[in-house]
């Protein structure tokens, strides 16, 4: 019986005890000033048996909120709040990275005291039911160094808060993805047009992260086929190859490839391209269970697997997967509700006599 998921992994500067990664999951449990609290510390510490936790998308600047109570990392109070989290995770024996993002055109005027969203474009997000979000203001090229500086400050703050690494959020139709994908980016300046120019802002941000933490503590997430937040690209294979090559040149620790379904034909094709062109740790995400995760590690198509939804109701997911224990079901009505219910009240599994014994 394979135990590939449970073998150690050197991920950049980090030594992981297993290859199970907790994917970043927005849960909106910070306060209205975007400050993490003790409840978030408990949540992440409960899940510290994962090889690596990637904490949820965290704002780089004020006036950019998309979800009202998502956390931030742009001021001292937020740094102090996150330090509670990292201390709790480290005390529990875990390792934790922070996913850093700017929502761009997904931010909402009503949540930001009337501040208009900014983006690569002046076209609004169209939701699946045809509704339009707030119309963004197109950023000028002269404003982009300020955006990079906001990210750099956030990375420095993440280091101060005790994070072991950072993940640059280049996925899911947020600001960096709004520049990266040609279904959104309609610019004609040095940050639009060719793939190389569309990717320029992403790599300026990645370089800022490397300058603050070192390449061995930096990762990037992309989602070339995911259409969340009205994001599309006409040449996802070329996008993956270019991003992978550039990240290899920079020797970053990891690339997280977000799939809709890891076993779909096009998703597998993108993973093959990433595997060929990225020489760091490749993390894949999207519908994996224990057996398919094991298979991906064994066939070399991934170095680690990030699990999202299974971690919601299973704080001890790594141990449950190791024992092949049953997984608890998550109550989706509690996904973004305030308070501890549906967040820190899911119990660890209590082994029964009939459970599959621990793997040798």
ZALODO-264014 format. One line per 8 residues: number of its first residue (from 1); their letters; for each residue x, y, z of C-alpha. Coordinates in nm, 2 decimals, always signed. Layout:
BEGIN
NUM	A	X Y Z; ...
***
This chain:
BEGIN
1	XXXXXXXX	+0.00 +0.00 +0.00; +0.15 +0.33 -0.11; +0.24 +0.60 +0.14; +0.38 +0.86 -0.11; +0.17 +1.14 +0.04; +0.33 +1.09 +0.38; +0.69 +1.11 +0.28; +0.90 +1.42 +0.36
9	XXXXXXXX	+0.95 +1.69 +0.11; +1.20 +1.97 +0.07; +1.00 +2.27 -0.05; +1.25 +2.55 -0.11; +1.39 +2.64 +0.23; +1.12 +2.44 +0.42; +1.13 +2.08 +0.52; +0.78 +1.93 +0.52
17	XXXXXXXX	+0.69 +1.61 +0.70; +0.43 +1.51 +0.44; +0.31 +1.62 +0.10; -0.04 +1.72 +0.21; -0.09 +2.10 +0.17; -0.39 +2.29 +0.30; -0.51 +2.51 +0.01; -0.59 +2.88 +0.09
25	XXXXXXXX	-0.96 +2.90 +0.18; -1.14 +3.23 +0.23; -1.35 +3.21 +0.55; -1.42 +3.58 +0.63; -1.35 +3.54 +1.01; -1.14 +3.85 +1.06; -1.30 +4.16 +1.21; -1.42 +4.47 +1.02
33	XXXXXXXX	-1.07 +4.62 +1.03; -0.94 +4.30 +0.86; -0.75 +4.20 +1.18; -0.72 +3.82 +1.25; -0.81 +3.71 +1.60; -0.78 +3.42 +1.84; -1.05 +3.22 +1.66; -0.84 +3.22 +1.34
41	XXXXXXXX	-0.54 +3.11 +1.54; -0.74 +2.81 +1.67; -0.86 +2.72 +1.32; -0.52 +2.70 +1.17; -0.35 +2.54 +1.47; -0.62 +2.26 +1.45; -0.49 +2.18 +1.09; -0.12 +2.20 +1.16
49	XXXXXXXX	-0.05 +1.84 +1.09; -0.06 +1.92 +0.72; +0.28 +1.94 +0.56; +0.21 +2.31 +0.49; -0.08 +2.54 +0.56; -0.14 +2.82 +0.30; -0.35 +3.08 +0.48; -0.63 +3.25 +0.30
57	XXXXXXXX	-0.62 +3.54 +0.06; -0.50 +3.84 +0.25; -0.53 +4.21 +0.15; -0.22 +4.41 +0.06; -0.39 +4.75 +0.10; -0.68 +4.94 +0.26; -0.98 +5.03 +0.04; -0.97 +4.70 -0.16
65	XXXXXXXX	-1.20 +4.48 +0.03; -1.41 +4.22 -0.16; -1.56 +4.02 +0.12; -1.60 +4.26 +0.42; -1.41 +4.05 +0.68; -1.13 +3.90 +0.49; -0.79 +3.95 +0.67; -0.53 +4.21 +0.58
73	XXXXXXXX	-0.15 +4.24 +0.62; -0.10 +4.61 +0.56; -0.09 +4.75 +0.92; +0.06 +4.68 +1.26; -0.26 +4.55 +1.41; -0.30 +4.30 +1.14; +0.06 +4.19 +1.18; +0.00 +4.14 +1.55
81	XXXXXXXX	-0.32 +3.94 +1.48; -0.14 +3.72 +1.23; +0.14 +3.66 +1.48; -0.11 +3.49 +1.71; -0.19 +3.26 +1.42; +0.17 +3.17 +1.33; +0.27 +3.13 +1.69; -0.02 +2.89 +1.74
89	XXXXXXXX	+0.06 +2.69 +1.43; +0.43 +2.67 +1.52; +0.35 +2.56 +1.87; +0.14 +2.28 +1.72; +0.44 +2.17 +1.51; +0.32 +2.32 +1.18; +0.44 +2.54 +0.90; +0.23 +2.82 +0.74
97	XXXXXXXX	+0.25 +3.04 +0.43; +0.04 +3.35 +0.37; -0.14 +3.40 +0.04; -0.12 +3.77 -0.05; -0.36 +3.93 -0.29; -0.52 +4.25 -0.43; -0.88 +4.19 -0.54; -0.86 +4.45 -0.82
105	XXXXXXXX	-1.20 +4.49 -0.99; -1.36 +4.23 -0.76; -1.35 +4.48 -0.46; -1.67 +4.65 -0.38; -1.74 +5.03 -0.35; -1.99 +4.96 -0.06; -1.72 +4.79 +0.15; -1.46 +5.06 +0.09
113	XXXXXXXX	-1.61 +5.39 +0.18; -1.69 +5.47 -0.18; -1.35 +5.39 -0.32; -1.38 +5.27 -0.68; -1.21 +4.93 -0.77; -0.90 +4.94 -0.99; -0.79 +4.69 -1.26; -0.60 +4.63 -1.58
121	XXXXXXXX	-0.93 +4.72 -1.75; -1.23 +4.95 -1.71; -1.47 +4.66 -1.78; -1.67 +4.52 -1.48; -1.69 +4.16 -1.38; -1.99 +3.98 -1.52; -2.13 +3.72 -1.29; -2.26 +3.39 -1.41
129	XXXXXXXX	-2.62 +3.52 -1.39; -2.53 +3.82 -1.61; -2.51 +4.08 -1.33; -2.22 +4.34 -1.34; -2.01 +4.42 -1.03; -1.89 +4.78 -0.97; -1.71 +4.93 -1.27; -1.34 +4.95 -1.21
137	XXXXXXXX	-1.10 +5.23 -1.30; -0.82 +5.14 -1.53; -0.48 +5.17 -1.36; -0.22 +5.38 -1.54; +0.13 +5.25 -1.60; +0.25 +5.52 -1.37; +0.04 +5.38 -1.08; +0.17 +5.02 -1.10
145	XXXXXXXX	+0.49 +5.08 -0.90; +0.27 +5.18 -0.61; +0.08 +4.85 -0.65; +0.41 +4.66 -0.64; +0.51 +4.86 -0.33; +0.19 +4.76 -0.16; +0.27 +4.40 -0.22; +0.63 +4.44 -0.11
153	XXXXXXXX	+0.51 +4.60 +0.22; +0.27 +4.31 +0.27; +0.55 +4.06 +0.22; +0.77 +4.24 +0.47; +0.48 +4.24 +0.71; +0.42 +3.86 +0.65; +0.78 +3.81 +0.75; +0.74 +4.02 +1.06
161	XXXXXXXX	+0.42 +3.82 +1.15; +0.62 +3.50 +1.15; +0.51 +3.33 +0.83; +0.74 +3.06 +0.69; +0.67 +3.16 +0.33; +0.43 +3.36 +0.11; +0.22 +3.27 -0.19; +0.16 +3.53 -0.46
169	XXXXXXXX	-0.21 +3.50 -0.56; -0.20 +3.51 -0.94; -0.53 +3.32 -0.98; -0.91 +3.34 -0.96; -0.96 +3.67 -1.15; -0.80 +3.90 -0.89; -0.57 +4.19 -0.98; -0.26 +4.00 -1.09
177	XXXXXXXX	-0.48 +3.76 -1.29; -0.66 +4.05 -1.44; -0.34 +4.16 -1.59; -0.22 +3.81 -1.68; -0.52 +3.67 -1.87; -0.61 +3.81 -2.22; -0.98 +3.77 -2.15; -0.96 +4.06 -1.91
185	XXXXXXXX	-0.65 +4.26 -2.00; -0.73 +4.49 -2.30; -0.44 +4.73 -2.25; -0.21 +4.86 -2.52; +0.08 +4.98 -2.30; +0.38 +4.79 -2.16; +0.15 +4.59 -1.93; -0.09 +4.46 -2.21
193	XXXXXXXX	-0.09 +4.28 -2.54; +0.17 +4.01 -2.55; +0.19 +3.74 -2.28; +0.52 +3.88 -2.17; +0.38 +4.22 -2.11; +0.06 +4.09 -1.95; +0.28 +3.89 -1.70; +0.50 +4.18 -1.62
201	XXXXXXXX	+0.31 +4.29 -1.31; +0.30 +3.94 -1.17; +0.67 +3.90 -1.20; +0.74 +4.25 -1.06; +0.54 +4.13 -0.75; +0.72 +3.80 -0.74; +1.05 +3.98 -0.75; +0.94 +4.20 -0.46
209	XXXXXXXX	+0.85 +3.88 -0.26; +1.19 +3.73 -0.33; +1.36 +4.05 -0.22; +1.18 +4.04 +0.11; +1.19 +3.66 +0.19; +1.43 +3.49 -0.05; +1.33 +3.27 -0.34; +1.32 +2.96 -0.12
217	XXXXXXXX	+1.02 +3.10 +0.07; +0.81 +3.22 -0.22; +0.54 +3.05 -0.42; +0.28 +3.14 -0.68; -0.07 +3.02 -0.75; -0.23 +3.03 -1.10; -0.56 +2.90 -1.23; -0.54 +2.91 -1.61
225	XXXXXXXX	-0.87 +2.74 -1.68; -1.08 +2.86 -1.39; -1.34 +3.11 -1.49; -1.42 +3.25 -1.14; -1.47 +3.63 -1.14; -1.51 +3.63 -1.52; -1.15 +3.53 -1.59; -1.05 +3.36 -1.92
233	XXXXXXXX	-0.75 +3.32 -2.14; -0.73 +3.21 -2.50; -0.40 +3.03 -2.47; -0.37 +2.87 -2.13; -0.10 +2.63 -2.24; +0.13 +2.91 -2.34; +0.05 +3.10 -2.02; +0.15 +2.80 -1.80
241	XXXXXXXX	+0.47 +2.74 -2.00; +0.58 +3.11 -1.97; +0.50 +3.14 -1.61; +0.67 +2.81 -1.53; +0.99 +2.91 -1.72; +1.00 +3.25 -1.55; +0.95 +3.11 -1.20; +1.22 +2.85 -1.27
249	XXXXXXXX	+1.46 +3.13 -1.36; +1.38 +3.29 -1.03; +1.42 +2.96 -0.84; +1.10 +3.02 -0.64; +1.01 +2.74 -0.40; +0.68 +2.63 -0.54; +0.41 +2.67 -0.81; +0.05 +2.58 -0.71
257	XXXXXXXX	-0.16 +2.49 -1.01; -0.53 +2.53 -0.95; -0.74 +2.29 -1.15; -1.12 +2.27 -1.19; -1.08 +1.89 -1.22; -0.73 +1.75 -1.20; -0.83 +1.45 -1.41; -0.98 +1.65 -1.70
265	XXXXXXXX	-0.79 +1.63 -2.03; -0.69 +1.99 -2.06; -0.60 +2.02 -1.69; -0.37 +1.72 -1.73; -0.21 +1.88 -2.03; -0.14 +2.20 -1.83; +0.01 +1.99 -1.55; +0.24 +1.82 -1.80
273	XXXXXXXX	+0.36 +2.16 -1.92; +0.42 +2.28 -1.57; +0.61 +1.97 -1.48; +0.84 +2.01 -1.78; +0.91 +2.38 -1.74; +0.90 +2.44 -1.36; +1.19 +2.29 -1.17; +1.07 +2.37 -0.81
281	XXXXXXXX	+0.80 +2.20 -0.61; +0.49 +2.16 -0.81; +0.17 +2.15 -0.60; -0.15 +2.05 -0.77; -0.51 +2.12 -0.65; -0.86 +2.03 -0.77; -1.07 +1.74 -0.67; -0.81 +1.51 -0.54
289	XXXXXXXX	-0.89 +1.23 -0.29; -0.63 +1.01 -0.11; -0.58 +0.76 -0.40; -0.56 +1.01 -0.68; -0.32 +1.22 -0.47; -0.10 +0.92 -0.41; -0.10 +0.84 -0.78; +0.01 +1.20 -0.88
297	XXXXXXXX	+0.30 +1.18 -0.64; +0.40 +0.83 -0.76; +0.38 +0.92 -1.13; +0.58 +1.24 -1.08; +0.30 +1.47 -1.21; +0.30 +1.65 -0.87; +0.53 +1.69 -0.57; +0.25 +1.77 -0.33
305	XXXXXXXX	-0.12 +1.79 -0.33; -0.32 +2.08 -0.19; -0.66 +1.99 -0.05; -0.92 +2.26 +0.00; -1.28 +2.15 +0.08; -1.18 +1.83 +0.27; -0.99 +2.05 +0.52; -1.31 +2.25 +0.61
313	XXXXXXXX	-1.47 +1.98 +0.83; -1.16 +1.77 +0.88; -0.90 +1.95 +1.09; -0.70 +1.63 +1.11; -0.72 +1.56 +0.74; -0.36 +1.43 +0.71; -0.42 +1.17 +0.98; -0.76 +1.07 +0.84
321	XXXXXXXX	-0.60 +1.02 +0.50; -0.32 +0.82 +0.65; -0.56 +0.59 +0.83; -0.82 +0.59 +0.55; -1.07 +0.71 +0.81; -1.40 +0.85 +0.70; -1.42 +1.22 +0.62; -1.67 +1.45 +0.79
329	XXXXXXXX	-1.92 +1.65 +0.58; -1.90 +2.03 +0.57; -2.21 +2.25 +0.63; -2.18 +2.50 +0.34; -2.44 +2.73 +0.50; -2.17 +2.81 +0.76; -1.89 +2.89 +0.51; -1.88 +3.26 +0.57
337	XXXXXXXX	-2.09 +3.31 +0.88; -1.93 +3.49 +1.17; -1.84 +3.30 +1.49; -1.69 +2.96 +1.57; -1.98 +2.74 +1.44; -1.87 +2.56 +1.13; -1.52 +2.70 +1.17; -1.34 +2.56 +1.48
345	XXXXXXXX	-1.60 +2.31 +1.61; -1.54 +2.02 +1.38; -1.38 +1.75 +1.59; -1.08 +1.53 +1.51; -1.16 +1.17 +1.42; -1.18 +0.93 +1.71; -1.04 +0.59 +1.57; -1.28 +0.30 +1.61
353	XXXXXXXX	-1.20 -0.06 +1.63; -1.30 -0.12 +1.27; -1.09 +0.17 +1.12; -0.82 +0.07 +0.88; -0.50 +0.05 +1.09; -0.22 +0.30 +1.05; +0.00 +0.25 +0.75; +0.34 +0.08 +0.81
***
